[in-house]
Amino acid sequence: MIERIVSELGPWAWVVIGFILLAAEIVAPGVFLLWIGLAMIAVGAVAVMLGDFGATFFGWQAQMLAFVALALAFVLIGRRYMRKGAIETDEPSLNRRADQLIGRTAVLAEPIDNGTGRIKLGDTLWRVTGPDLPAGTKVRVVAAHGGELRVDGA
């Protein structure tokens, strides 16, 4: 079925499939299908413009090579462009709760034994690593990695 559609559409198959991928990007956003769809549309546009004249030297093999090269180029250019559009914020740790705790002091709820223990900050018990200390010792959070905090004696 797909082979029949591609053979009937000829070079327009690239354009049609490219627009299908652009529509799929809207349904499943991720900014990846966009670049592949644009590469397909570009190859299709060149193949349509060349028409029968281009069929001799721009056959399906050359079209596939052009598609692969354009897809890679569009992905690399797109990544560079999307990275420049990153928004600077005055709250870089807004969605990283553990990072917001760096510098705070707390009392050990459980002793640090063999390098691990627990502190209570607010209504949450946090797993901590640091030097062995007894429960009730005041500690300062110096680092955060994932859901684990690194503490030193305050």
C-alpha positions as CSV (number, residue, x, y, z in Angstrom):
1,M,0.0,0.0,0.0
2,I,2.7,2.5,1.0
3,E,4.8,1.5,-2.0
4,R,1.8,2.2,-4.3
5,I,1.2,5.6,-2.7
6,V,4.9,6.5,-3.0
7,S,5.1,5.4,-6.6
8,E,1.9,7.2,-7.6
9,L,3.0,10.5,-5.8
10,G,6.5,10.3,-7.1
11,P,8.6,13.2,-5.6
12,W,5.4,14.5,-4.0
13,A,5.7,11.6,-1.5
14,W,8.5,13.4,0.2
15,V,6.4,16.5,0.7
16,V,3.3,14.7,1.8
17,I,5.2,12.5,4.4
18,G,7.1,15.6,5.5
19,F,3.8,17.4,6.2
20,I,2.5,14.3,8.0
21,L,5.6,14.5,10.3
22,L,5.0,18.2,10.9
23,A,1.4,17.4,11.9
24,A,2.7,14.5,14.2
25,E,5.0,17.0,15.9
26,I,1.9,19.0,17.0
27,V,0.3,15.9,18.4
28,A,3.5,14.5,20.1
29,P,5.7,17.5,20.8
30,G,9.4,17.0,21.3
31,V,10.9,19.1,18.5
32,F,12.4,16.1,16.7
33,L,9.9,15.2,14.0
34,L,10.1,18.9,13.0
35,W,13.6,18.7,11.6
36,I,13.0,15.4,9.8
37,G,9.8,16.7,8.3
38,L,11.6,19.8,7.1
39,A,14.3,17.7,5.5
40,M,11.7,15.6,3.8
41,I,9.9,18.7,2.5
42,A,13.2,20.2,1.2
43,V,14.1,17.0,-0.7
44,G,10.6,16.8,-2.1
45,A,10.7,20.4,-3.2
46,V,14.0,19.9,-5.0
47,A,12.8,16.7,-6.6
48,V,9.5,18.4,-7.8
49,M,11.4,21.4,-9.2
50,L,13.8,19.2,-11.1
51,G,10.9,17.1,-12.5
52,D,11.8,14.6,-15.3
53,F,15.1,16.3,-15.9
54,G,16.3,15.5,-12.4
55,A,15.1,11.9,-12.5
56,T,18.2,10.9,-14.3
57,F,20.7,12.2,-11.7
58,F,18.4,12.8,-8.7
59,G,16.9,9.3,-8.4
60,W,15.7,7.7,-5.2
61,Q,19.3,6.9,-4.1
62,A,20.4,10.5,-4.4
63,Q,17.2,11.6,-2.7
64,M,17.8,9.3,0.2
65,L,21.4,10.6,0.6
66,A,20.2,14.2,0.4
67,F,17.5,13.4,3.0
68,V,20.0,11.9,5.5
69,A,22.4,14.8,5.0
70,L,19.6,17.5,5.4
71,A,18.0,15.7,8.4
72,L,21.4,15.7,10.2
73,A,22.1,19.3,9.3
74,F,18.6,20.4,10.4
75,V,18.9,18.5,13.7
76,L,22.3,20.1,14.5
77,I,21.2,23.6,13.5
78,G,17.9,23.2,15.3
79,R,19.7,22.1,18.5
80,R,22.0,25.1,18.4
81,Y,19.0,27.4,17.7
82,M,16.9,25.9,20.5
83,R,19.8,26.1,23.0
84,K,20.2,29.8,22.4
85,G,16.5,30.4,23.2
86,A,16.9,29.2,26.8
87,I,15.4,31.7,29.2
88,E,17.6,33.0,32.0
89,T,15.8,33.0,35.3
90,D,16.3,34.6,38.7
91,E,15.2,31.3,40.4
92,P,17.4,28.6,38.8
93,S,16.5,26.1,41.5
94,L,12.8,26.7,41.4
95,N,11.8,23.1,40.5
96,R,14.8,21.5,42.3
97,R,13.6,21.3,45.9
98,A,16.7,19.7,47.3
99,D,18.9,22.5,45.8
100,Q,16.8,25.1,47.7
101,L,17.8,23.5,51.0
102,I,21.6,24.2,50.6
103,G,22.7,26.5,53.4
104,R,19.9,25.6,55.7
105,T,20.5,24.2,59.2
106,A,18.6,21.4,60.8
107,V,18.8,18.9,63.6
108,L,19.6,15.2,62.9
109,A,16.4,13.1,63.4
110,E,18.4,9.9,63.1
111,P,22.2,9.6,63.7
112,I,24.6,9.6,60.8
113,D,26.0,6.1,61.0
114,N,28.4,4.8,58.4
115,G,28.0,8.0,56.5
116,T,24.2,8.1,56.2
117,G,21.4,9.4,58.4
118,R,18.2,11.5,58.3
119,I,17.2,15.1,59.0
120,K,13.7,16.6,59.2
121,L,13.2,19.9,57.3
122,G,9.6,21.1,57.4
123,D,7.4,18.0,57.2
124,T,9.9,15.9,55.2
125,L,12.5,13.5,56.3
126,W,15.6,13.8,54.1
127,R,18.3,11.2,53.7
128,V,21.7,12.8,54.4
129,T,25.3,11.8,54.0
130,G,28.2,13.2,56.0
131,P,30.5,12.5,59.0
132,D,29.2,10.2,61.7
133,L,27.2,12.3,64.2
134,P,24.7,11.5,66.9
135,A,21.0,12.2,66.7
136,G,20.1,15.8,67.8
137,T,23.3,17.3,66.4
138,K,22.8,20.6,64.5
139,V,24.0,20.3,60.9
140,R,24.2,22.5,57.8
141,V,23.2,21.3,54.3
142,V,26.2,21.9,52.0
143,A,25.2,20.0,48.8
144,A,22.3,18.2,47.2
145,H,22.3,15.3,44.7
146,G,19.0,13.9,43.6
147,G,17.0,13.3,46.8
148,E,20.0,13.1,49.0
149,L,21.6,15.9,51.0
150,R,25.3,16.3,52.1
151,V,25.7,17.8,55.5
152,D,28.5,19.0,57.8
153,G,28.4,19.8,61.5
154,A,27.1,23.3,62.0
